[in-house]
């Protein structure tokens, strides 16, 4: 994936350079024509000055991310911050799990085996789907993040009719998860805009019936209603009944 991303970036740069060269040749040709073949030969006329200014702007816009000439002209070159999706390292996953369990309520998380829970959830949700593109524990390459370098890990990623980043939770009622969800949505939004693709965050809520935590999801629906309305966030609830708890507990 890294190699493909580098090839794409290199191709985009070559295309941009060729476009600048092509425009420059045209402008230089117009300048030469005006200087040598117009009725006012060998004179630097106002049209020639305008063409020279345009040539300078064309060259500069490929060299700088932002170019402004007061109120007359502003050029902004958009950077592709999110170039690829990569797997998180074992150390990053371990640190993430440590933070999750440290911030969660003891009544639930001390008995839940996260690996078993995820396995059970995936078996239900992915049933009948094409899983060729399914990957667990992914993140954005941090070199493309314009804000910070701390990795934010998504539980999974799958690409079918669209791209879905998957996050699984069973305990919404803690500040760590709410903050993490905000950061995840923010990163996906930037990724969606920069890549111009159809993508979203799928939040799978494991509703453990015996724990009576089914009202927690209403908090997410309230706090993140703009993301839900825009299609950036989708919530999917999977009920776990007492007879199925053996699949998620130690």
N, C-alpha and C positions, 0 to 999 in steps of 0.2 A: 504493500500500500504506500509506503514511504517513497519507493522508487517511482511509482505512477504519479504521485503528487509532485515530485521534483520535475518529472518530464512535462507535466501540464504547466507548471510555473515557468519552466524554460521556454516552452512553446509560446506562452502568452507574452513573455518578454520579447522574444524574437518578432512576434507579430506587431507589438507596439513599436519597436525600433523601425521595422520596415514601413509602418504607416507614417512615422515621423519623416523618414528619408523620402518617401514618395511625395508627401506634402511639401517638403523643403525643395525638392527638385522642381515641382510645379511653380512654387512661389519665385524661386530663383529664375526660372524661365520667363515668368511674367515681368520680373524686374529687368532682365536683359533685353527683352522685347521692347519695353517702354524706354529703356535708356538708349538703345541703338537704332530702333526702327520707328519711333514715334515722330510726329512733326517737330517736336522739340528735342532733337537728338543731343546726347551727351550732357543733358541737364538733369539735375536731381529735382524732379517735380514732386508735387504733393502726393500723387498716387504712388510714386516710387517709395516715398517715406512711409506711407501706410503699409505697403507690401513688406518693407524692411521690418517694421514694428510687428507685423503679423508673423514673419519668419522667426523673430526673436521669441515671441510668445509660444509658438509651436515647439521650439527647441526647449524652452524653459519648463513647459508643462510636463515634459517627460523626465525632467530632472528633480522636480520638487513635488511634494504631496499637496502643497497649498500655495497658490499664487493669486495675489489680489492687487488690483490697480485701482484703489480707492472705490468709488461707487460705480466705476465704469465696467469693470470686469473682475470676476472671481472664478478661479479654476481650482477644483479640488479633485485630487486623484484618490479614488477609493482603494484602500488596502484590503486584501483578503486575509483577515486575521485567523479565520478558522479553515485551515487547509485540509485537515484530515482527522479521522477518528482512529485512535490507537488504543491498545489494551493497557490497562493500568498495571503497575508492577505489584508483586506480592507484598512489598513493604507498604505501598500506598493503600492497598486493600485492608491490610492489618490495622493500619492507623485509622482508617475510616471506620472500621467495625468497632474499634476501641472507643472512639468518640460517640458513636451511636449508642452503645450499651451504657456508657457513662452518663448519658443524658436521659436515658429512658427510665420509666418507672420500674421498680424492683418487682412488683407483684406479677408482672408479665414476663419481662425479658430474661430473668434468671432461669426460667424453665424452657424458654424457646430456643431451639437450635436453628440459627439463621440459615445454614446450608440446607437443612432438611425442609425448612419453610419454602425457600426459593425453589428447590427441586419440585416440591408439591405444587407450587403455584405455576411453574412453567409447564408441568405436565398437563395441567388443566387449560391454561390459556393458549398454549401453542398447539394443542390437539387439532389436527387437520390443516395446519398452516405449513407453508414451505419454510423450512428452517435453514436453508443453505446460507443465508446471510446473517443468521443469528450469532451474536457474540455476547459473552458475559463480561462484566466489569470493564467498561470502556470509558474513555475520557477524550477531551479535545487536546490536541498537541499544544502544550503551553507556550511554545514560541509564537503562536498566532494570537495569543490573548493580549489585548491592549491594556488590560487593567491589572492583572496579577498573575503570579506563577503557581499559586497553590492549586493543585489538581482537584477537580470536582468529579467524582466517580459516579457513573450511572450503572445501575445493576445490570442492564443489558441494552442491546441495540439490535434492531431487525429492520430490514428493508424489503417491503413487498410492494403494495400499491403506493405507499409513501414510506418515509423514514420515521421510525418510532424509537425514541429513547425511553427505556423502561425503568421505573423506580418502584420497588416493593416496600411496603411498610405495614406494620400492624399496630403501631402506636403513634398517632399523630399529635397527641397532647404533650409535646415538648418543644422548647424553643429551638433546639438544634435542628430538628427536622424542618421546621417552618423556615428557618433561615437558609438551610441547604436547598430547599425547594425553590426559594426565590432566586438564589444564585443559578441553579440549574435552568430555570425558565429564562433568566436573563441571557445566559450563554446560548441557549437554543434559539432565542429570538435573534441575536446577532448573527448566528450561524445561518439562520433561515433567510435573513435579509441579504447577507453577503453572498450566499450561494444561490439565492433565488429559487429555492426548492420547497416542496411541500413536506414539512416535518413537524413533529409535536412531541410532547412529553406525555407518556402514558403512565399514570399513577395507578398502580394496582394495590388496592387496600384489602388486606387480609382481615376480614371481619370475624373475629373469634367470638362466636355466639356466647360461650360461657363467661367471657370477660365483660360483656355488656358495654363494649366500646363502639357500638355501631353509630352513636351520635357524633363521634369525633369527626367524621367525614363532612359534617355540616360546617365545621370550622373552615375547612379548606375551600368548600364551595362559596363561603362568604368572603374570605380573605382574597381569594384568587379568581373571583368572578369575571374580571376583565379577560384574563387568560383563557378561561373556559369559553366565554362568549366568542372570542376571536379564533378559537380552535387550536390555540397553542398548548392547552392543557386538556387532557381527557382523563376522566376517572373511571376505573373499572373495579367493582367490588366483587370479591369472591368470599362467600360465606364458608366458615369452617365450623362444622358442628362437633359436638363432643365425641361422637364415634370416629371422627377423622383426626382428632388431636394427636393420636399416636404418630402421625406423619410429620408433626412439627415440633414435638417436645422431645427433650432428651430422655 
